Amino acid sequence: MVDSLYYLPNDIGVSALNCSEAFRLLSPQEKMYAHYLSRATWYGGLIVLLQTSPESADIFVLLQRIFRKQTPEQLELVAKAAGLSSDEYQAFLVYAAGVYANMGNYKSFGDTKFIPNLTKDKLETLVKASQAFQEKPSEMQALWDGCSCLMFSLKDRQKQLGLGDKGITTYFSGNCCLEDAELAQRFLDSKKLSAYNTRLFKRDNEGKTCFEVRLASVEQKDCALDGECTSCCGSFSFENKEFVVKRGDYSPLLEKVCHFLQQAQAYAANENQRKMLEEYQRSFTLGSIEAHKEGSRYWIKDKGPIVESYIGFIESYRDPFGSRGEFEGFVAVVNKAMSERFAKLVSSAEVLLPELPWPREFEKDTFLKPDFTSLDVLTFAGSGIPAGINIPNYDDIRQSEGFKNVSLGNVVAVSYATKKEKLTFLEEKDKDLFIKWKGPSFEVQVGLHELLGHGSGKLFVQDDDGKFNFDRSEVLNPETGEPVSSWYRGSETWDSKFSTIASSYEECRAECVGLYLCLNKQVLSIFGHEDQDAEDVVYMNWLSMVRAGLLGLEFYTPESKGWRQAHMQARFVILRVLLEAGEGLVGLEEVTGEDGKPDARITLDRSKIHTVGKSAIHRFLCKLQVLKSTADVEGGRAFYQRYSDVSDEGAHNFLRLRGIVLLRKEDRKMFVQANTRVNGDNVELVEYEGSAAGLIRSFTERFPEDAEQVEADLLALNTRDAPCWC
C-alpha cells in the first residue's frame, strides 16, 4: 500500500453535526426558509466536484448509483460474498465518505489526493457485484472505466492540486501555466471583470493562442440580457492574444440553485432577505459578480436574522492562482447565548482596534459594526466546513460598507473534542490543560480572528478618477519613515495583486491579531474568563498556535516547495516568528518517543508571552499590515516567503521534522449533516449517525426528487470539458 498521506484511515473520526435543538426552536416559516435555502446550497455544492479534479464528478456518480440501490449495510453482505475482508469493505466506506465530505477526491484541507485503501481489483469486484451494476452493466462499466484509473493514480502531478506541472486543477485547462494565469488576470482587470466565478481555458485557434474565460451562469447566451445594458461577453484582443468571454459554466446546476432560491423567497422574513435572494438569482443567472455584490449588500443589512445564510463563489483558497472562488453555501441557526458574547466583542471593537500595532492612518476611516453571531450549522455545502467566517470577500464592500462574522458553534464543539492519547508533540503537563482549555481558547481566537483580524486594516487606493482614499502628503510608512509610495489602482484588489500568497498572508495577519488581542483582559472578560482562568486561556491559545505551526508541516510539499493549505502555512510562519524571537519563549526539539520512533516536543514559556511574545508579534504584524496596505507585492512576497521556507538548514531541521509530523499525523474529522424534508405543512429534520455509513446515507438521500437527472447533468458537464485536462 502507499504512503498513508494518500489514503484515509479506517478509524478516521466521523461526527454528526447536531443542530436538532436549534432547528426545533424555529417557527414554521423559518423552517421552510431554511429548507429551501438548504436545497439551493446542496445543488450548488455539486459544482465543487467540477472545480476539484477531472475524475471527481464521475466518482461521485458511481458512488451515488451504488448506494442509492443498496445501503452500506446491504452492500456489506455483497462485499463479503465477493471475498472482501471487513477491513477492505470499511476502507471502501471511508473512501466513499471522504469523497462526499470533501466534494471530490482531494482533501479540502491540504489539497492532497486520497485513494481507496484497498486494491483496484478488489474494488472492481465489489462494483461489479453491486445491484446497480447488475441492473445497468454497460452504464456502470463505462463509469468505472472512465474514473477508475485516475481514482487510483498517484503520479507526481496528480498527488496534489496545483497549476501546470505542480498539480491538478480544473480552474484552468491542463495546458495553462502561471504566466497564462497572470495574463488572464491583467485582462480581467482591464475589463473590470472579477475572476471569482470564472474558469480559464487555453486553446489553439488556427495557430493562434486563444483564451476562453467562462462565466458561471444559467444563461448560455452571450448577448446582452434583461438587466444588462451591454454584455460582458465577446471576443477581445489583449496583449496580442485573443480572449473570448462566454457564459454558461455549470448551467443546469445553477438553474436548480435559482429555482430553490426563488422558493425560499416566499418565506423570507423581511425585504432585505427578499432583495438578497433576488440579486443572488440574478448573479447566478447572468454570471454577474456585480449582482452578487448587490445581494451581499442586502445580506449585510439583514441584521441578526434567526436563519443565516450565504451562497456563491466565495473562497479562493483552492485556485492555484488565488483569484477564483469555490462554490459554497451555508444555512445556520443563531445560538443566542454565544452570540451575546460576540455582540459584546463588536461593541468593544472601537476600543480594541487602536491597540493594534499599526498607525491610525493604516486603519479603516470608520469601523462599520458588523453582525457577529454564533451559529449552529444546518447545512454547509462545499469542500469543507470552517469554524468561522468573515464575509463578503469583496474589498470595496468590506472597506466602506461592512461585513459579517459568524462562528460556527456546533463545528467548533465537535472539531476540538480531543483524546489525551492523541495529543502529539506536547509535554505531559500541558495535555490536561489542552483538553480543558482548547475549546474556550479557540472560541476567543475565532472571535478575534474573524472580527478584528479580517475586519481590520485599510487598503490605500487610487480610484479610476485619480482620487486617493488617504492623504499622500501626511501618511508615512512606519517601516521606512518615508511617504507612502505604492497603492492599489482602479479595479486592483488584494487578491488580484498578491494572488498566490494572498489567502495565506491574510490568514496569518488575522491569526496574529487573535494572538495579540487575546492578551487584553477586557477581551478575556467578554468571554467569561478572569484571573487564573484567563491566563490559562492565553497560554493555551499561544501553545495551540505553536503546535499548529509544527503540524502545518504536513501540508508542505518538498518536491514543489509549495504549501497546500493557507491556514497551516500561516501557522508555520507564526511558529518561525516566535522561534526567531528567542529568549527561551518557544522550544522545539527532536526526541525519541515512547514507541522508540522519532518524535518532537514543543514548549512555551508562559511567563514570556506578555513580553517577548507580544513584542515579536507586534513587530511582525505591523509589517504585514503596512505591506498589505501599500500594495507592496514585491516586499510582501519576499517577507512572507522568508518565514514560509522549509529547509534542513538553521537551528531546526524542518524537513526532518516534517517526516516526524507525517509519522504521527491524525486525519481531520469528517462531518455528517442532516437533511430536511417537507411533510405537508411541516419541515422535518432527518438526522444520521456519526459514521462513514451515516455520511453516505445522508448524501444518497440528498436529491430525492431528481437524483438521476442530477447525475446525468454532472456526467454531461464533465464529459464536455474532459479533453481540456489532458
Solvent accessible surface area in square Angstrom, and as a share of the most:
residue,aa,sasa,rsa
1,M,154,0.69
2,V,58,0.33
3,D,84,0.43
4,S,54,0.35
5,L,8,0.04
6,Y,26,0.10
7,Y,39,0.15
8,L,12,0.06
9,P,37,0.23
10,N,48,0.24
11,D,113,0.58
12,I,18,0.09
13,G,29,0.28
14,V,25,0.15
15,S,25,0.16
16,A,42,0.32
17,L,9,0.05
18,N,97,0.50
19,C,4,0.02
20,S,40,0.26
21,E,97,0.43
22,A,14,0.11
23,F,8,0.03
24,R,148,0.54
25,L,125,0.62
26,L,11,0.06
27,S,45,0.29
28,P,98,0.61
29,Q,86,0.38
30,E,44,0.20
31,K,40,0.17
32,M,21,0.09
33,Y,8,0.03
34,A,0,0.00
35,H,13,0.06
36,Y,32,0.12
37,L,4,0.02
38,S,3,0.02
39,R,10,0.03
40,A,0,0.00
41,T,2,0.01
42,W,10,0.04
43,Y,0,0.00
44,G,0,0.00
45,G,1,0.01
46,L,0,0.00
47,I,0,0.00
48,V,0,0.00
49,L,0,0.00
50,L,10,0.05
51,Q,9,0.04
52,T,2,0.01
53,S,1,0.01
54,P,27,0.17
55,E,6,0.03
56,S,0,0.00
57,A,0,0.00
58,D,25,0.13
59,I,0,0.00
60,F,1,0.00
61,V,0,0.00
62,L,3,0.01
63,L,3,0.01
64,Q,4,0.02
65,R,44,0.16
66,I,2,0.01
67,F,8,0.03
68,R,79,0.29
69,K,92,0.39
70,Q,20,0.09
71,T,35,0.21
72,P,4,0.03
73,E,90,0.40
74,Q,96,0.43
75,L,0,0.00
76,E,59,0.26
77,L,129,0.64
78,V,33,0.19
79,A,0,0.00
80,K,107,0.45
81,A,93,0.72
82,A,29,0.23
83,G,50,0.48
84,L,7,0.03
85,S,56,0.36
86,S,71,0.46
87,D,101,0.53
88,E,40,0.18
89,Y,7,0.03
90,Q,62,0.28
91,A,4,0.03
92,F,3,0.01
93,L,14,0.07
94,V,2,0.01
95,Y,5,0.02
96,A,0,0.00
97,A,0,0.00
98,G,0,0.00
99,V,0,0.00
100,Y,2,0.01
101,A,26,0.20
102,N,16,0.08
103,M,6,0.02
104,G,0,0.00
105,N,0,0.00
106,Y,1,0.00
107,K,21,0.09
108,S,29,0.19
109,F,31,0.13
110,G,1,0.01
111,D,14,0.07
112,T,4,0.02
113,K,0,0.00
114,F,0,0.00
115,I,9,0.05
116,P,1,0.01
117,N,38,0.20
118,L,6,0.03
119,T,71,0.41
120,K,68,0.29
121,D,105,0.54
122,K,66,0.28
123,L,3,0.01
124,E,45,0.20
125,T,59,0.35
126,L,1,0.01
127,V,1,0.01
128,K,74,0.31
129,A,35,0.27
130,S,0,0.00
131,Q,73,0.32
132,A,7,0.05
133,F,21,0.09
134,Q,116,0.51
135,E,87,0.39
136,K,104,0.44
137,P,70,0.44
138,S,87,0.56
139,E,82,0.37
140,M,2,0.01
141,Q,53,0.24
142,A,65,0.50
143,L,12,0.06
144,W,6,0.02
145,D,87,0.45
146,G,49,0.47
147,C,0,0.00
148,S,4,0.02
149,C,85,0.51
150,L,58,0.29
151,M,2,0.01
152,F,36,0.15
153,S,20,0.13
154,L,39,0.19
155,K,143,0.60
156,D,109,0.56
157,R,79,0.29
158,Q,30,0.13
159,K,55,0.23
160,Q,19,0.08
161,L,23,0.11
162,G,9,0.09
163,L,19,0.10
164,G,18,0.18
165,D,124,0.64
166,K,118,0.50
167,G,0,0.00
168,I,17,0.09
169,T,15,0.08
170,T,1,0.01
171,Y,4,0.02
172,F,0,0.00
173,S,4,0.03
174,G,19,0.18
175,N,82,0.42
176,C,3,0.02
177,C,50,0.30
178,L,79,0.39
179,E,112,0.50
180,D,14,0.07
181,A,0,0.00
182,E,67,0.30
183,L,18,0.09
184,A,0,0.00
185,Q,14,0.06
186,R,115,0.42
187,F,1,0.00
188,L,1,0.00
189,D,37,0.19
190,S,62,0.40
191,K,88,0.37
192,K,128,0.54
193,L,34,0.17
194,S,36,0.23
195,A,6,0.04
196,Y,23,0.09
197,N,9,0.05
198,T,5,0.03
199,R,7,0.02
200,L,1,0.00
201,F,0,0.00
202,K,52,0.22
203,R,97,0.35
204,D,110,0.57
205,N,69,0.35
206,E,173,0.78
207,G,70,0.68
208,K,99,0.42
209,T,40,0.23
210,C,11,0.06
211,F,2,0.01
212,E,16,0.07
213,V,3,0.01
214,R,15,0.06
215,L,2,0.01
216,A,1,0.01
217,S,0,0.00
218,V,31,0.18
219,E,48,0.21
220,Q,121,0.54
221,K,125,0.53
222,D,54,0.28
223,C,76,0.45
224,A,49,0.38
225,L,31,0.15
226,D,137,0.71
227,G,64,0.62
228,E,44,0.20
229,C,135,0.81
230,T,111,0.65
231,S,30,0.20
232,C,41,0.25
233,C,13,0.08
234,G,28,0.27
235,S,80,0.52
236,F,52,0.22
237,S,96,0.62
238,F,38,0.16
239,E,90,0.41
240,N,133,0.68
241,K,69,0.29
242,E,38,0.17
243,F,0,0.00
244,V,31,0.18
245,V,1,0.00
246,K,78,0.33
247,R,12,0.04
248,G,3,0.03
249,D,1,0.00
250,Y,5,0.02
251,S,6,0.04
252,P,39,0.24
253,L,2,0.01
254,L,0,0.00
255,E,102,0.46
256,K,58,0.25
257,V,0,0.00
258,C,17,0.10
259,H,93,0.41
260,F,16,0.07
261,L,0,0.00
262,Q,104,0.46
263,Q,64,0.28
264,A,0,0.00
265,Q,24,0.11
266,A,84,0.65
267,Y,68,0.26
268,A,5,0.04
269,A,70,0.54
270,N,53,0.27
271,E,97,0.43
272,N,42,0.22
273,Q,5,0.02
274,R,91,0.33
275,K,71,0.30
276,M,3,0.01
277,L,1,0.00
278,E,86,0.39
279,E,27,0.12
280,Y,1,0.00
281,Q,24,0.11
282,R,82,0.30
283,S,5,0.03
284,F,3,0.01
285,T,41,0.24
286,L,10,0.05
287,G,6,0.05
288,S,24,0.15
289,I,19,0.10
290,E,111,0.50
291,A,0,0.00
292,H,4,0.02
293,K,29,0.12
294,E,60,0.27
295,G,0,0.00
296,S,0,0.00
297,R,54,0.20
298,Y,51,0.19
299,W,2,0.01
300,I,12,0.06
301,K,117,0.49
302,D,6,0.03
303,K,109,0.46
304,G,43,0.42
305,P,11,0.07
306,I,65,0.33
307,V,6,0.04
308,E,5,0.02
309,S,8,0.05
310,Y,4,0.02
311,I,6,0.03
312,G,0,0.00
313,F,11,0.05
314,I,7,0.04
315,E,34,0.15
316,S,9,0.06
317,Y,78,0.30
318,R,17,0.06
319,D,4,0.02
320,P,35,0.22
321,F,6,0.03
322,G,6,0.05
323,S,7,0.04
324,R,3,0.01
325,G,1,0.01
326,E,18,0.08
327,F,0,0.00
328,E,21,0.10
329,G,0,0.00
330,F,2,0.01
331,V,0,0.00
332,A,0,0.00
333,V,5,0.03
334,V,25,0.14
335,N,51,0.26
336,K,138,0.58
337,A,76,0.59
338,M,35,0.16
339,S,13,0.08
340,E,113,0.51
341,R,89,0.32
342,F,0,0.00
343,A,52,0.40
344,K,119,0.50
345,L,0,0.00
346,V,12,0.07
347,S,73,0.47
348,S,13,0.08
349,A,0,0.00
350,E,93,0.42
351,V,93,0.53
352,L,1,0.00
353,L,13,0.07
354,P,97,0.61
355,E,91,0.41
356,L,7,0.04
357,P,16,0.10
358,W,17,0.06
359,P,44,0.28
360,R,138,0.51
361,E,88,0.39
362,F,0,0.00
363,E,14,0.06
364,K,15,0.06
365,D,99,0.51
366,T,89,0.52
367,F,25,0.10
368,L,52,0.26
369,K,100,0.43
370,P,10,0.06
371,D,20,0.10
372,F,7,0.03
373,T,16,0.09
374,S,0,0.00
375,L,0,0.00
376,D,23,0.12
377,V,1,0.01
378,L,3,0.01
379,T,2,0.01
380,F,5,0.02
381,A,1,0.01
382,G,10,0.10
383,S,10,0.06
384,G,29,0.28
385,I,24,0.12
386,P,49,0.31
387,A,18,0.14
388,G,13,0.12
389,I,6,0.03
390,N,9,0.05
391,I,1,0.01
392,P,0,0.00
393,N,38,0.19
394,Y,15,0.06
395,D,31,0.16
396,D,71,0.37
397,I,0,0.00
398,R,30,0.11
399,Q,41,0.18
400,S,77,0.49
401,E,73,0.33
402,G,3,0.02
403,F,2,0.01
404,K,0,0.00
405,N,0,0.00
406,V,3,0.01
407,S,5,0.03
408,L,0,0.00
409,G,20,0.20
410,N,14,0.07
411,V,3,0.01
412,V,16,0.09
413,A,71,0.55
414,V,31,0.18
415,S,36,0.23
416,Y,69,0.26
417,A,68,0.53
418,T,47,0.27
419,K,130,0.55
420,K,78,0.33
421,E,139,0.63
422,K,83,0.35
423,L,6,0.03
424,T,31,0.18
425,F,4,0.02
426,L,2,0.01
427,E,55,0.25
428,E,112,0.50
429,K,142,0.60
430,D,3,0.02
431,K,26,0.11
432,D,86,0.45
433,L,46,0.23
434,F,8,0.03
435,I,75,0.38
436,K,131,0.56
437,W,19,0.07
438,K,21,0.09
439,G,26,0.25
440,P,43,0.27
441,S,0,0.00
442,F,24,0.10
443,E,30,0.13
444,V,1,0.00
445,Q,7,0.03
446,V,8,0.05
447,G,0,0.00
448,L,0,0.00
449,H,14,0.06
450,E,12,0.05
451,L,0,0.00
452,L,0,0.00
453,G,0,0.00
454,H,20,0.09
455,G,1,0.01
456,S,3,0.02
457,G,7,0.07
458,K,13,0.05
459,L,12,0.06
460,F,0,0.00
461,V,37,0.21
462,Q,39,0.17
463,D,57,0.30
464,D,96,0.50
465,D,137,0.71
466,G,34,0.33
467,K,146,0.62
468,F,48,0.20
469,N,54,0.28
470,F,21,0.09
471,D,74,0.38
472,R,121,0.44
473,S,97,0.63
474,E,124,0.56
475,V,6,0.03
476,L,93,0.47
477,N,25,0.13
478,P,59,0.37
479,E,80,0.36
480,T,88,0.51
481,G,47,0.45
482,E,106,0.47
483,P,77,0.48
484,V,7,0.04
485,S,98,0.63
486,S,36,0.23
487,W,19,0.07
488,Y,1,0.00
489,R,123,0.45
490,G,29,0.27
491,S,42,0.27
492,E,52,0.23
493,T,53,0.31
494,W,12,0.04
495,D,28,0.14
496,S,18,0.12
497,K,60,0.25
498,F,0,0.00
499,S,8,0.05
500,T,60,0.35
501,I,22,0.11
502,A,0,0.00
503,S,22,0.14
504,S,6,0.04
505,Y,0,0.00
506,E,18,0.08
507,E,8,0.03
508,C,0,0.00
509,R,0,0.00
510,A,0,0.00
511,E,5,0.02
512,C,0,0.00
513,V,0,0.00
514,G,0,0.00
515,L,0,0.00
516,Y,16,0.06
517,L,3,0.02
518,C,0,0.00
519,L,16,0.08
520,N,34,0.18
521,K,161,0.68
522,Q,79,0.35
523,V,0,0.00
524,L,3,0.02
525,S,49,0.32
526,I,23,0.12
527,F,3,0.01
528,G,58,0.55
529,H,20,0.09
530,E,97,0.43
531,D,123,0.64
532,Q,110,0.49
533,D,65,0.34
534,A,8,0.06
535,E,64,0.29
536,D,16,0.08
537,V,0,0.00
538,V,1,0.01
539,Y,7,0.03
540,M,1,0.00
541,N,6,0.03
542,W,0,0.00
543,L,0,0.00
544,S,12,0.08
545,M,11,0.05
546,V,0,0.00
547,R,30,0.11
548,A,18,0.14
549,G,0,0.00
550,L,0,0.00
551,L,45,0.23
552,G,0,0.00
553,L,0,0.00
554,E,21,0.10
555,F,14,0.06
556,Y,10,0.04
557,T,11,0.07
558,P,41,0.26
559,E,149,0.67
560,S,32,0.20
561,K,160,0.68
562,G,25,0.24
563,W,43,0.15
564,R,22,0.08
565,Q,16,0.07
566,A,14,0.11
567,H,38,0.17
568,M,13,0.06
569,Q,20,0.09
570,A,0,0.00
571,R,41,0.15
572,F,0,0.00
573,V,0,0.00
574,I,0,0.00
575,L,0,0.00
576,R,58,0.21
577,V,7,0.04
578,L,0,0.00
579,L,30,0.15
580,E,103,0.46
581,A,22,0.17
582,G,29,0.28
583,E,125,0.56
584,G,55,0.53
585,L,0,0.00
586,V,16,0.09
587,G,26,0.25
588,L,14,0.07
589,E,103,0.46
590,E,68,0.30
591,V,44,0.25
592,T,100,0.58
593,G,7,0.07
594,E,182,0.82
595,D,83,0.43
596,G,54,0.52
597,K,103,0.43
598,P,77,0.48
599,D,11,0.06
600,A,0,0.00
601,R,66,0.24
602,I,0,0.00
603,T,47,0.27
604,L,12,0.06
605,D,49,0.26
606,R,88,0.32
607,S,86,0.56
608,K,62,0.26
609,I,3,0.01
610,H,76,0.34
611,T,85,0.50
612,V,21,0.12
613,G,0,0.00
614,K,77,0.32
615,S,49,0.32
616,A,3,0.03
617,I,0,0.00
618,H,76,0.34
619,R,148,0.54
620,F,9,0.04
621,L,0,0.00
622,C,15,0.09
623,K,67,0.28
624,L,0,0.00
625,Q,0,0.00
626,V,1,0.01
627,L,14,0.07
628,K,18,0.08
629,S,0,0.00
630,T,5,0.03
631,A,8,0.06
632,D,48,0.25
633,V,34,0.20
634,E,148,0.66
635,G,25,0.24
636,G,0,0.00
637,R,80,0.29
638,A,67,0.52
639,F,24,0.10
640,Y,1,0.01
641,Q,95,0.42
642,R,128,0.47
643,Y,13,0.05
644,S,0,0.00
645,D,68,0.35
646,V,7,0.04
647,S,33,0.21
648,D,82,0.43
649,E,134,0.60
650,G,73,0.70
651,A,100,0.78
652,H,44,0.20
653,N,31,0.16
654,F,12,0.05
655,L,66,0.33
656,R,138,0.50
657,L,3,0.01
658,R,32,0.12
659,G,39,0.38
660,I,8,0.04
661,V,2,0.01
662,L,32,0.16
663,L,89,0.44
664,R,51,0.19
665,K,35,0.15
666,E,105,0.47
667,D,26,0.14
668,R,129,0.47
669,K,67,0.28
670,M,11,0.05
671,F,30,0.13
672,V,3,0.02
673,Q,18,0.08
674,A,8,0.06
675,N,10,0.05
676,T,14,0.08
677,R,136,0.50
678,V,61,0.35
679,N,84,0.43
680,G,63,0.61
681,D,126,0.65
682,N,96,0.49
683,V,11,0.06
684,E,59,0.27
685,L,39,0.20
686,V,27,0.15
687,E,92,0.41
688,Y,32,0.12
689,E,109,0.49
690,G,37,0.35
691,S,31,0.20
692,A,7,0.05
693,A,14,0.10
694,G,2,0.02
695,L,2,0.01
696,I,0,0.00
697,R,88,0.32
698,S,1,0.00
699,F,12,0.05
700,T,24,0.14
701,E,72,0.32
702,R,2,0.01
703,F,5,0.02
704,P,96,0.61
705,E,122,0.55
706,D,24,0.12
707,A,16,0.12
708,E,114,0.51
709,Q,104,0.46
710,V,4,0.03
711,E,2,0.01
712,A,46,0.35
713,D,28,0.15
714,L,0,0.00
715,L,38,0.19
716,A,63,0.49
717,L,16,0.08
718,N,14,0.07
719,T,96,0.56
720,R,111,0.41
721,D,6,0.03
722,A,50,0.39
723,P,98,0.62
724,C,20,0.12
725,W,30,0.11
726,C,134,0.80
